């Protein structure tokens, strides 16, 4: 399995709007071949920070989704006016070893 961890920090106090956007997301990625699941978490001591953890059957499935129209459509619910902290956005890739 292939795992992608994306993280970002909200700069302008819109944490609740971001939480709501994830709770009501359009689920476009769920329809993608190779997608397994997505978890969205926020550290208890850094409530303005969000981590998206997506699980894929393989790296190629993720890459195909990331280049496709479903990726763009999945971002429709981003709250208007959202500002992110510079230097705090990151994407990391992992090989899943065990659960």
Gaussian input, Z-matrix of N, CA and C with variables (Angstrom, degrees):
# hf/3-21g

backbone

0 1
 N
 C     1     B1
 C     2     B2     1     A1
 N     3     B3     2     A2     1     D1
 C     4     B4     3     A3     2     D2
 C     5     B5     4     A4     3     D3
 N     6     B6     5     A5     4     D4
 C     7     B7     6     A6     5     D5
 C     8     B8     7     A7     6     D6
 N     9     B9     8     A8     7     D7
 C    10    B10     9     A9     8     D8
 C    11    B11    10    A10     9     D9
 N    12    B12    11    A11    10    D10
 C    13    B13    12    A12    11    D11
 C    14    B14    13    A13    12    D12
 N    15    B15    14    A14    13    D13
 C    16    B16    15    A15    14    D14
 C    17    B17    16    A16    15    D15
 N    18    B18    17    A17    16    D16
 C    19    B19    18    A18    17    D17
 C    20    B20    19    A19    18    D18
 N    21    B21    20    A20    19    D19
 C    22    B22    21    A21    20    D20
 C    23    B23    22    A22    21    D21
 N    24    B24    23    A23    22    D22
 C    25    B25    24    A24    23    D23
 C    26    B26    25    A25    24    D24
 N    27    B27    26    A26    25    D25
 C    28    B28    27    A27    26    D26
 C    29    B29    28    A28    27    D27
 N    30    B30    29    A29    28    D28
 C    31    B31    30    A30    29    D29
 C    32    B32    31    A31    30    D30
 N    33    B33    32    A32    31    D31
 C    34    B34    33    A33    32    D32
 C    35    B35    34    A34    33    D33
 N    36    B36    35    A35    34    D34
 C    37    B37    36    A36    35    D35
 C    38    B38    37    A37    36    D36
 N    39    B39    38    A38    37    D37
 C    40    B40    39    A39    38    D38
 C    41    B41    40    A40    39    D39
 N    42    B42    41    A41    40    D40
 C    43    B43    42    A42    41    D41
 C    44    B44    43    A43    42    D42
 N    45    B45    44    A44    43    D43
 C    46    B46    45    A45    44    D44
 C    47    B47    46    A46    45    D45
 N    48    B48    47    A47    46    D46
 C    49    B49    48    A48    47    D47
 C    50    B50    49    A49    48    D48
 N    51    B51    50    A50    49    D49
 C    52    B52    51    A51    50    D50
 C    53    B53    52    A52    51    D51
 N    54    B54    53    A53    52    D52
 C    55    B55    54    A54    53    D53
 C    56    B56    55    A55    54    D54
 N    57    B57    56    A56    55    D55
 C    58    B58    57    A57    56    D56
 C    59    B59    58    A58    57    D57
 N    60    B60    59    A59    58    D58
 C    61    B61    60    A60    59    D59
 C    62    B62    61    A61    60    D60
 N    63    B63    62    A62    61    D61
 C    64    B64    63    A63    62    D62
 C    65    B65    64    A64    63    D63
 N    66    B66    65    A65    64    D64
 C    67    B67    66    A66    65    D65
 C    68    B68    67    A67    66    D66
 N    69    B69    68    A68    67    D67
 C    70    B70    69    A69    68    D68
 C    71    B71    70    A70    69    D69
 N    72    B72    71    A71    70    D70
 C    73    B73    72    A72    71    D71
 C    74    B74    73    A73    72    D72
 N    75    B75    74    A74    73    D73
 C    76    B76    75    A75    74    D74
 C    77    B77    76    A76    75    D75
 N    78    B78    77    A77    76    D76
 C    79    B79    78    A78    77    D77
 C    80    B80    79    A79    78    D78
 N    81    B81    80    A80    79    D79
 C    82    B82    81    A81    80    D80
 C    83    B83    82    A82    81    D81
 N    84    B84    83    A83    82    D82
 C    85    B85    84    A84    83    D83
 C    86    B86    85    A85    84    D84
 N    87    B87    86    A86    85    D85
 C    88    B88    87    A87    86    D86
 C    89    B89    88    A88    87    D87
 N    90    B90    89    A89    88    D88
 C    91    B91    90    A90    89    D89
 C    92    B92    91    A91    90    D90
 N    93    B93    92    A92    91    D91
 C    94    B94    93    A93    92    D92
 C    95    B95    94    A94    93    D93
 N    96    B96    95    A95    94    D94
 C    97    B97    96    A96    95    D95
 C    98    B98    97    A97    96    D96
 N    99    B99    98    A98    97    D97
 C   100   B100    99    A99    98    D98
 C   101   B101   100   A100    99    D99
 N   102   B102   101   A101   100   D100
 C   103   B103   102   A102   101   D101
 C   104   B104   103   A103   102   D102
 N   105   B105   104   A104   103   D103
 C   106   B106   105   A105   104   D104
 C   107   B107   106   A106   105   D105
 N   108   B108   107   A107   106   D106
 C   109   B109   108   A108   107   D107
 C   110   B110   109   A109   108   D108
 N   111   B111   110   A110   109   D109
 C   112   B112   111   A111   110   D110
 C   113   B113   112   A112   111   D111
 N   114   B114   113   A113   112   D112
 C   115   B115   114   A114   113   D113
 C   116   B116   115   A115   114   D114
 N   117   B117   116   A116   115   D115
 C   118   B118   117   A117   116   D116
 C   119   B119   118   A118   117   D117
 N   120   B120   119   A119   118   D118
 C   121   B121   120   A120   119   D119
 C   122   B122   121   A121   120   D120
 N   123   B123   122   A122   121   D121
 C   124   B124   123   A123   122   D122
 C   125   B125   124   A124   123   D123
 N   126   B126   125   A125   124   D124
 C   127   B127   126   A126   125   D125
 C   128   B128   127   A127   126   D126
 N   129   B129   128   A128   127   D127
 C   130   B130   129   A129   128   D128
 C   131   B131   130   A130   129   D129
 N   132   B132   131   A131   130   D130
 C   133   B133   132   A132   131   D131
 C   134   B134   133   A133   132   D132
 N   135   B135   134   A134   133   D133
 C   136   B136   135   A135   134   D134
 C   137   B137   136   A136   135   D135
 N   138   B138   137   A137   136   D136
 C   139   B139   138   A138   137   D137
 C   140   B140   139   A139   138   D138
 N   141   B141   140   A140   139   D139
 C   142   B142   141   A141   140   D140
 C   143   B143   142   A142   141   D141
 N   144   B144   143   A143   142   D142
 C   145   B145   144   A144   143   D143
 C   146   B146   145   A145   144   D144
 N   147   B147   146   A146   145   D145
 C   148   B148   147   A147   146   D146
 C   149   B149   148   A148   147   D147
 N   150   B150   149   A149   148   D148
 C   151   B151   150   A150   149   D149
 C   152   B152   151   A151   150   D150
 N   153   B153   152   A152   151   D151
 C   154   B154   153   A153   152   D152
 C   155   B155   154   A154   153   D153
 N   156   B156   155   A155   154   D154
 C   157   B157   156   A156   155   D155
 C   158   B158   157   A157   156   D156
 N   159   B159   158   A158   157   D157
 C   160   B160   159   A159   158   D158
 C   161   B161   160   A160   159   D159
 N   162   B162   161   A161   160   D160
 C   163   B163   162   A162   161   D161
 C   164   B164   163   A163   162   D162
 N   165   B165   164   A164   163   D163
 C   166   B166   165   A165   164   D164
 C   167   B167   166   A166   165   D165
 N   168   B168   167   A167   166   D166
 C   169   B169   168   A168   167   D167
 C   170   B170   169   A169   168   D168
 N   171   B171   170   A170   169   D169
 C   172   B172   171   A171   170   D170
 C   173   B173   172   A172   171   D171
 N   174   B174   173   A173   172   D172
 C   175   B175   174   A174   173   D173
 C   176   B176   175   A175   174   D174
 N   177   B177   176   A176   175   D175
 C   178   B178   177   A177   176   D176
 C   179   B179   178   A178   177   D177
 N   180   B180   179   A179   178   D178
 C   181   B181   180   A180   179   D179
 C   182   B182   181   A181   180   D180
 N   183   B183   182   A182   181   D181
 C   184   B184   183   A183   182   D182
 C   185   B185   184   A184   183   D183
 N   186   B186   185   A185   184   D184
 C   187   B187   186   A186   185   D185
 C   188   B188   187   A187   186   D186
 N   189   B189   188   A188   187   D187
 C   190   B190   189   A189   188   D188
 C   191   B191   190   A190   189   D189
 N   192   B192   191   A191   190   D190
 C   193   B193   192   A192   191   D191
 C   194   B194   193   A193   192   D192
 N   195   B195   194   A194   193   D193
 C   196   B196   195   A195   194   D194
 C   197   B197   196   A196   195   D195
 N   198   B198   197   A197   196   D196
 C   199   B199   198   A198   197   D197
 C   200   B200   199   A199   198   D198
 N   201   B201   200   A200   199   D199
 C   202   B202   201   A201   200   D200
 C   203   B203   202   A202   201   D201
 N   204   B204   203   A203   202   D202
 C   205   B205   204   A204   203   D203
 C   206   B206   205   A205   204   D204
 N   207   B207   206   A206   205   D205
 C   208   B208   207   A207   206   D206
 C   209   B209   208   A208   207   D207
 N   210   B210   209   A209   208   D208
 C   211   B211   210   A210   209   D209
 C   212   B212   211   A211   210   D210
 N   213   B213   212   A212   211   D211
 C   214   B214   213   A213   212   D212
 C   215   B215   214   A214   213   D213
 N   216   B216   215   A215   214   D214
 C   217   B217   216   A216   215   D215
 C   218   B218   217   A217   216   D216
 N   219   B219   218   A218   217   D217
 C   220   B220   219   A219   218   D218
 C   221   B221   220   A220   219   D219
 N   222   B222   221   A221   220   D220
 C   223   B223   222   A222   221   D221
 C   224   B224   223   A223   222   D222
 N   225   B225   224   A224   223   D223
 C   226   B226   225   A225   224   D224
 C   227   B227   226   A226   225   D225
 N   228   B228   227   A227   226   D226
 C   229   B229   228   A228   227   D227
 C   230   B230   229   A229   228   D228
 N   231   B231   230   A230   229   D229
 C   232   B232   231   A231   230   D230
 C   233   B233   232   A232   231   D231
 N   234   B234   233   A233   232   D232
 C   235   B235   234   A234   233   D233
 C   236   B236   235   A235   234   D234
 N   237   B237   236   A236   235   D235
 C   238   B238   237   A237   236   D236
 C   239   B239   238   A238   237   D237
 N   240   B240   239   A239   238   D238
 C   241   B241   240   A240   239   D239
 C   242   B242   241   A241   240   D240
 N   243   B243   242   A242   241   D241
 C   244   B244   243   A243   242   D242
 C   245   B245   244   A244   243   D243
 N   246   B246   245   A245   244   D244
 C   247   B247   246   A246   245   D245
 C   248   B248   247   A247   246   D246
 N   249   B249   248   A248   247   D247
 C   250   B250   249   A249   248   D248
 C   251   B251   250   A250   249   D249
 N   252   B252   251   A251   250   D250
 C   253   B253   252   A252   251   D251
 C   254   B254   253   A253   252   D252
 N   255   B255   254   A254   253   D253
 C   256   B256   255   A255   254   D254
 C   257   B257   256   A256   255   D255
 N   258   B258   257   A257   256   D256
 C   259   B259   258   A258   257   D257
 C   260   B260   259   A259   258   D258
 N   261   B261   260   A260   259   D259
 C   262   B262   261   A261   260   D260
 C   263   B263   262   A262   261   D261
 N   264   B264   263   A263   262   D262
 C   265   B265   264   A264   263   D263
 C   266   B266   265   A265   264   D264
 N   267   B267   266   A266   265   D265
 C   268   B268   267   A267   266   D266
 C   269   B269   268   A268   267   D267
 N   270   B270   269   A269   268   D268
 C   271   B271   270   A270   269   D269
 C   272   B272   271   A271   270   D270
 N   273   B273   272   A272   271   D271
 C   274   B274   273   A273   272   D272
 C   275   B275   274   A274   273   D273
 N   276   B276   275   A275   274   D274
 C   277   B277   276   A276   275   D275
 C   278   B278   277   A277   276   D276
 N   279   B279   278   A278   277   D277
 C   280   B280   279   A279   278   D278
 C   281   B281   280   A280   279   D279
 N   282   B282   281   A281   280   D280
 C   283   B283   282   A282   281   D281
 C   284   B284   283   A283   282   D282
 N   285   B285   284   A284   283   D283
 C   286   B286   285   A285   284   D284
 C   287   B287   286   A286   285   D285
 N   288   B288   287   A287   286   D286
 C   289   B289   288   A288   287   D287
 C   290   B290   289   A289   288   D288
 N   291   B291   290   A290   289   D289
 C   292   B292   291   A291   290   D290
 C   293   B293   292   A292   291   D291
 N   294   B294   293   A293   292   D292
 C   295   B295   294   A294   293   D293
 C   296   B296   295   A295   294   D294

   B1=1.4479
   B2=1.5263
   B3=1.3322
   B4=1.4568
   B5=1.5253
   B6=1.3344
   B7=1.4665
   B8=1.5254
   B9=1.3403
   B10=1.4557
   B11=1.5239
   B12=1.3369
   B13=1.4606
   B14=1.5242
   B15=1.3309
   B16=1.4613
   B17=1.5174
   B18=1.3161
   B19=1.4621
   B20=1.5205
   B21=1.3262
   B22=1.4645
   B23=1.5201
   B24=1.3240
   B25=1.4640
   B26=1.5224
   B27=1.3210
   B28=1.4565
   B29=1.5262
   B30=1.3363
   B31=1.4666
   B32=1.5219
   B33=1.3205
   B34=1.4618
   B35=1.5269
   B36=1.3243
   B37=1.4580
   B38=1.5177
   B39=1.3306
   B40=1.4638
   B41=1.5285
   B42=1.3311
   B43=1.4616
   B44=1.5341
   B45=1.3122
   B46=1.4622
   B47=1.5271
   B48=1.3191
   B49=1.4589
   B50=1.5306
   B51=1.3380
   B52=1.4615
   B53=1.5253
   B54=1.3355
   B55=1.4698
   B56=1.5338
   B57=1.3269
   B58=1.4611
   B59=1.5325
   B60=1.3301
   B61=1.4653
   B62=1.5254
   B63=1.3328
   B64=1.4642
   B65=1.5264
   B66=1.3187
   B67=1.4620
   B68=1.5265
   B69=1.3295
   B70=1.4675
   B71=1.5243
   B72=1.3155
   B73=1.4717
   B74=1.5181
   B75=1.3451
   B76=1.4643
   B77=1.5339
   B78=1.3125
   B79=1.4707
   B80=1.5272
   B81=1.3246
   B82=1.4727
   B83=1.5258
   B84=1.3212
   B85=1.4609
   B86=1.5259
   B87=1.3251
   B88=1.4629
   B89=1.5259
   B90=1.3231
   B91=1.4562
   B92=1.5323
   B93=1.3095
   B94=1.4558
   B95=1.5278
   B96=1.3367
   B97=1.4641
   B98=1.5329
   B99=1.3077
   B100=1.4538
   B101=1.5165
   B102=1.3376
   B103=1.4625
   B104=1.5160
   B105=1.3407
   B106=1.4625
   B107=1.5242
   B108=1.3449
   B109=1.4661
   B110=1.5143
   B111=1.3350
   B112=1.4557
   B113=1.5266
   B114=1.3235
   B115=1.4582
   B116=1.5173
   B117=1.3348
   B118=1.4607
   B119=1.5174
   B120=1.3314
   B121=1.4625
   B122=1.5267
   B123=1.3355
   B124=1.4524
   B125=1.5266
   B126=1.3337
   B127=1.4643
   B128=1.5305
   B129=1.3164
   B130=1.4682
   B131=1.5262
   B132=1.3070
   B133=1.4698
   B134=1.5246
   B135=1.3261
   B136=1.4707
   B137=1.5242
   B138=1.3262
   B139=1.4659
   B140=1.5283
   B141=1.3209
   B142=1.4684
   B143=1.5294
   B144=1.3242
   B145=1.4611
   B146=1.5306
   B147=1.3289
   B148=1.4661
   B149=1.5144
   B150=1.3221
   B151=1.4598
   B152=1.5198
   B153=1.3080
   B154=1.4599
   B155=1.5190
   B156=1.3039
   B157=1.4613
   B158=1.5243
   B159=1.3220
   B160=1.4629
   B161=1.5156
   B162=1.3141
   B163=1.4605
   B164=1.5233
   B165=1.3163
   B166=1.4674
   B167=1.5190
   B168=1.3134
   B169=1.4601
   B170=1.5247
   B171=1.3453
   B172=1.4677
   B173=1.5337
   B174=1.3033
   B175=1.4649
   B176=1.5353
   B177=1.3120
   B178=1.4626
   B179=1.5252
   B180=1.3200
   B181=1.4699
   B182=1.5216
   B183=1.3227
   B184=1.4633
   B185=1.5247
   B186=1.3225
   B187=1.4701
   B188=1.5327
   B189=1.3178
   B190=1.4660
   B191=1.5255
   B192=1.3353
   B193=1.4646
   B194=1.5193
   B195=1.3201
   B196=1.4602
   B197=1.5255
   B198=1.3243
   B199=1.4674
   B200=1.5269
   B201=1.3206
   B202=1.4584
   B203=1.5229
   B204=1.3269
   B205=1.4589
   B206=1.5298
   B207=1.3309
   B208=1.4693
   B209=1.5305
   B210=1.3330
   B211=1.4632
   B212=1.5222
   B213=1.3234
   B214=1.4678
   B215=1.5209
   B216=1.3244
   B217=1.4589
   B218=1.5289
   B219=1.3157
   B220=1.4673
   B221=1.5260
   B222=1.3238
   B223=1.4618
   B224=1.5300
   B225=1.3199
   B226=1.4644
   B227=1.5308
   B228=1.3218
   B229=1.4591
   B230=1.5177
   B231=1.3258
   B232=1.4661
   B233=1.5267
   B234=1.3349
   B235=1.4632
   B236=1.5382
   B237=1.3279
   B238=1.4665
   B239=1.5248
   B240=1.3162
   B241=1.4558
   B242=1.5126
   B243=1.3383
   B244=1.4641
   B245=1.5293
   B246=1.3139
   B247=1.4688
   B248=1.5191
   B249=1.3261
   B250=1.4592
   B251=1.5216
   B252=1.3278
   B253=1.4666
   B254=1.5265
   B255=1.3064
   B256=1.4627
   B257=1.5267
   B258=1.3237
   B259=1.4487
   B260=1.5207
   B261=1.3332
   B262=1.4702
   B263=1.5250
   B264=1.3425
   B265=1.4526
   B266=1.5217
   B267=1.3229
   B268=1.4621
   B269=1.5282
   B270=1.3145
   B271=1.4608
   B272=1.5182
   B273=1.3295
   B274=1.4656
   B275=1.5168
   B276=1.3129
   B277=1.4597
   B278=1.5219
   B279=1.3485
   B280=1.4526
   B281=1.5238
   B282=1.3095
   B283=1.4555
   B284=1.5177
   B285=1.3160
   B286=1.4573
   B287=1.5280
   B288=1.3177
   B289=1.4553
   B290=1.5390
   B291=1.3332
   B292=1.4618
   B293=1.5178
   B294=1.3401
   B295=1.4684
   B296=1.5105
   A1=108.31
   A2=115.02
   A3=123.74
   A4=107.32
   A5=117.39
   A6=122.14
   A7=108.96
   A8=115.03
   A9=120.91
   A10=107.86
   A11=116.18
   A12=121.79
   A13=107.73
   A14=115.19
   A15=121.89
   A16=107.37
   A17=116.83
   A18=119.20
   A19=109.84
   A20=114.56
   A21=120.97
   A22=108.82
   A23=115.77
   A24=121.43
   A25=108.72
   A26=115.89
   A27=122.97
   A28=109.15
   A29=116.44
   A30=121.24
   A31=113.31
   A32=118.85
   A33=119.23
   A34=115.35
   A35=117.25
   A36=120.63
   A37=116.23
   A38=118.04
   A39=120.74
   A40=112.53
   A41=117.18
   A42=120.88
   A43=112.22
   A44=117.66
   A45=120.15
   A46=111.12
   A47=117.44
   A48=120.66
   A49=111.00
   A50=116.55
   A51=120.83
   A52=110.03
   A53=116.74
   A54=120.12
   A55=110.65
   A56=115.85
   A57=120.60
   A58=111.50
   A59=116.43
   A60=120.46
   A61=110.78
   A62=117.38
   A63=119.48
   A64=111.25
   A65=117.53
   A66=120.04
   A67=111.68
   A68=117.07
   A69=122.09
   A70=111.83
   A71=116.50
   A72=121.08
   A73=111.34
   A74=117.45
   A75=120.73
   A76=114.96
   A77=119.27
   A78=124.02
   A79=113.45
   A80=117.43
   A81=121.00
   A82=111.54
   A83=116.98
   A84=120.10
   A85=111.48
   A86=117.02
   A87=121.04
   A88=112.62
   A89=117.05
   A90=122.95
   A91=112.44
   A92=117.13
   A93=121.86
   A94=112.00
   A95=117.10
   A96=119.45
   A97=111.11
   A98=116.43
   A99=121.83
   A100=114.55
   A101=117.51
   A102=120.45
   A103=109.50
   A104=116.59
   A105=121.30
   A106=110.47
   A107=116.92
   A108=119.64
   A109=110.14
   A110=114.89
   A111=121.06
   A112=109.05
   A113=115.72
   A114=122.56
   A115=107.19
   A116=116.26
   A117=121.45
   A118=106.16
   A119=116.74
   A120=121.80
   A121=109.66
   A122=114.74
   A123=121.82
   A124=107.65
   A125=118.03
   A126=119.84
   A127=111.31
   A128=116.82
   A129=121.25
   A130=112.87
   A131=117.56
   A132=120.08
   A133=113.22
   A134=116.89
   A135=121.67
   A136=107.10
   A137=117.26
   A138=120.83
   A139=113.69
   A140=117.55
   A141=119.55
   A142=111.80
   A143=116.64
   A144=121.71
   A145=109.73
   A146=115.95
   A147=122.14
   A148=109.61
   A149=115.53
   A150=122.43
   A151=107.75
   A152=116.34
   A153=122.67
   A154=106.78
   A155=116.30
   A156=121.34
   A157=106.81
   A158=116.11
   A159=119.62
   A160=109.70
   A161=114.97
   A162=123.10
   A163=108.11
   A164=115.60
   A165=122.99
   A166=109.87
   A167=116.51
   A168=119.70
   A169=110.60
   A170=116.29
   A171=120.35
   A172=109.38
   A173=116.00
   A174=121.77
   A175=111.76
   A176=118.06
   A177=120.71
   A178=111.68
   A179=118.21
   A180=121.10
   A181=110.20
   A182=116.84
   A183=120.38
   A184=110.69
   A185=117.51
   A186=121.57
   A187=110.86
   A188=117.64
   A189=121.12
   A190=110.86
   A191=116.98
   A192=120.74
   A193=110.91
   A194=116.78
   A195=121.41
   A196=111.70
   A197=117.89
   A198=121.82
   A199=112.63
   A200=118.60
   A201=121.78
   A202=115.05
   A203=114.65
   A204=121.08
   A205=112.98
   A206=118.68
   A207=120.38
   A208=111.05
   A209=116.93
   A210=120.16
   A211=109.92
   A212=116.84
   A213=120.65
   A214=110.88
   A215=116.81
   A216=121.03
   A217=112.26
   A218=117.28
   A219=120.71
   A220=112.04
   A221=117.32
   A222=121.01
   A223=113.06
   A224=117.01
   A225=121.78
   A226=111.48
   A227=117.91
   A228=122.06
   A229=115.88
   A230=118.50
   A231=120.00
   A232=108.32
   A233=117.43
   A234=120.10
   A235=112.21
   A236=115.20
   A237=121.06
   A238=109.24
   A239=116.24
   A240=121.60
   A241=114.85
   A242=117.60
   A243=121.00
   A244=110.74
   A245=115.96
   A246=122.53
   A247=107.82
   A248=115.31
   A249=120.62
   A250=110.13
   A251=115.63
   A252=120.87
   A253=109.41
   A254=115.74
   A255=120.66
   A256=110.28
   A257=114.97
   A258=120.54
   A259=115.69
   A260=117.24
   A261=120.21
   A262=112.62
   A263=116.81
   A264=120.70
   A265=108.49
   A266=115.35
   A267=119.65
   A268=110.32
   A269=116.46
   A270=122.32
   A271=107.22
   A272=115.84
   A273=121.22
   A274=109.19
   A275=116.03
   A276=123.31
   A277=109.71
   A278=115.44
   A279=121.13
   A280=111.14
   A281=115.62
   A282=122.17
   A283=106.06
   A284=117.32
   A285=121.26
   A286=108.29
   A287=116.19
   A288=121.16
   A289=111.27
   A290=117.25
   A291=120.65
   A292=110.15
   A293=115.67
   A294=122.15
   A295=108.40
   D1=152.55
   D2=-179.65
   D3=-116.90
   D4=134.71
   D5=-176.47
   D6=-123.92
   D7=135.94
   D8=177.39
   D9=-120.12
   D10=127.44
   D11=177.68
   D12=-115.52
   D13=115.02
   D14=176.83
   D15=-109.06
   D16=136.45
   D17=178.30
   D18=-135.75
   D19=150.32
   D20=176.76
   D21=-155.25
   D22=161.10
   D23=178.45
   D24=-124.89
   D25=134.11
   D26=-179.75
   D27=-79.75
   D28=132.29
   D29=-176.17
   D30=-97.42
   D31=-19.15
   D32=-170.06
   D33=-122.46
   D34=32.04
   D35=171.86
   D36=73.55
   D37=17.31
   D38=-177.89
   D39=-97.62
   D40=31.24
   D41=-177.98
   D42=-58.47
   D43=-43.21
   D44=-178.69
   D45=-64.93
   D46=-38.78
   D47=177.27
   D48=-63.63
   D49=-37.44
   D50=177.69
   D51=-66.60
   D52=-44.30
   D53=177.42
   D54=-57.43
   D55=-46.59
   D56=179.76
   D57=-62.20
   D58=-39.98
   D59=179.08
   D60=-61.62
   D61=-41.13
   D62=178.50
   D63=-70.01
   D64=-38.04
   D65=179.10
   D66=-65.22
   D67=-28.80
   D68=-177.54
   D69=-113.62
   D70=26.66
   D71=-176.77
   D72=-61.79
   D73=155.59
   D74=-176.22
   D75=-74.63
   D76=-5.84
   D77=176.66
   D78=61.14
   D79=28.08
   D80=179.64
   D81=-61.26
   D82=-38.89
   D83=-177.87
   D84=-65.91
   D85=-28.58
   D86=-177.47
   D87=-60.00
   D88=-25.68
   D89=-177.27
   D90=-86.90
   D91=-3.84
   D92=-172.62
   D93=-82.26
   D94=131.81
   D95=175.56
   D96=-57.64
   D97=132.72
   D98=178.76
   D99=92.93
   D100=-12.11
   D101=178.17
   D102=-74.79
   D103=134.98
   D104=179.56
   D105=-106.06
   D106=-55.74
   D107=179.29
   D108=-169.01
   D109=166.42
   D110=176.58
   D111=-134.32
   D112=135.38
   D113=172.66
   D114=-117.67
   D115=139.75
   D116=174.37
   D117=-120.02
   D118=123.58
   D119=-177.91
   D120=-130.70
   D121=159.82
   D122=177.76
   D123=-138.52
   D124=126.96
   D125=-179.21
   D126=-59.78
   D127=140.56
   D128=-177.19
   D129=-61.92
   D130=-31.10
   D131=-177.76
   D132=-99.73
   D133=2.96
   D134=178.66
   D135=-138.82
   D136=70.16
   D137=-172.04
   D138=-67.17
   D139=-10.52
   D140=176.94
   D141=-90.13
   D142=1.24
   D143=-178.49
   D144=-106.14
   D145=138.74
   D146=-179.51
   D147=-129.28
   D148=141.09
   D149=176.67
   D150=-123.52
   D151=128.95
   D152=174.29
   D153=-107.24
   D154=125.08
   D155=-179.53
   D156=-118.18
   D157=112.29
   D158=178.68
   D159=-112.04
   D160=142.46
   D161=-178.32
   D162=-115.30
   D163=133.46
   D164=-176.84
   D165=-130.37
   D166=152.98
   D167=177.16
   D168=-66.39
   D169=-30.89
   D170=-178.35
   D171=-161.19
   D172=163.38
   D173=-177.59
   D174=-63.96
   D175=-38.76
   D176=-178.23
   D177=-61.58
   D178=-37.24
   D179=177.38
   D180=-60.82
   D181=-45.60
   D182=177.54
   D183=-61.09
   D184=-48.67
   D185=-177.80
   D186=-60.12
   D187=-41.44
   D188=178.65
   D189=-62.61
   D190=-44.29
   D191=178.08
   D192=-62.89
   D193=-45.00
   D194=-176.20
   D195=-61.80
   D196=-30.04
   D197=179.08
   D198=-88.38
   D199=-9.89
   D200=-171.71
   D201=-94.68
   D202=175.86
   D203=-178.10
   D204=-69.80
   D205=-27.35
   D206=178.17
   D207=-63.42
   D208=-32.90
   D209=177.64
   D210=-61.30
   D211=-48.60
   D212=179.74
   D213=-63.34
   D214=-43.16
   D215=179.89
   D216=-63.96
   D217=-30.45
   D218=-177.75
   D219=-68.78
   D220=-14.74
   D221=-178.89
   D222=-98.83
   D223=9.24
   D224=-179.21
   D225=-58.70
   D226=-36.22
   D227=-174.58
   D228=-82.86
   D229=7.82
   D230=178.82
   D231=-61.47
   D232=126.94
   D233=-177.70
   D234=-58.42
   D235=135.50
   D236=177.35
   D237=-63.26
   D238=134.95
   D239=178.31
   D240=87.60
   D241=-0.53
   D242=-178.93
   D243=-62.74
   D244=132.01
   D245=175.81
   D246=-119.91
   D247=136.45
   D248=178.30
   D249=-106.75
   D250=151.75
   D251=178.61
   D252=-72.99
   D253=130.50
   D254=177.65
   D255=-61.19
   D256=139.66
   D257=176.58
   D258=76.81
   D259=3.34
   D260=-177.63
   D261=-111.70
   D262=5.40
   D263=177.01
   D264=-96.63
   D265=131.65
   D266=-174.48
   D267=-149.52
   D268=144.59
   D269=172.23
   D270=-126.77
   D271=128.48
   D272=178.47
   D273=-127.82
   D274=149.80
   D275=-176.91
   D276=-117.46
   D277=140.46
   D278=-175.76
   D279=-137.09
   D280=150.87
   D281=166.49
   D282=-94.35
   D283=126.62
   D284=178.89
   D285=-75.73
   D286=128.23
   D287=-177.81
   D288=-99.85
   D289=-49.34
   D290=-177.66
   D291=-162.17
   D292=159.62
   D293=175.07
   D294=-118.12

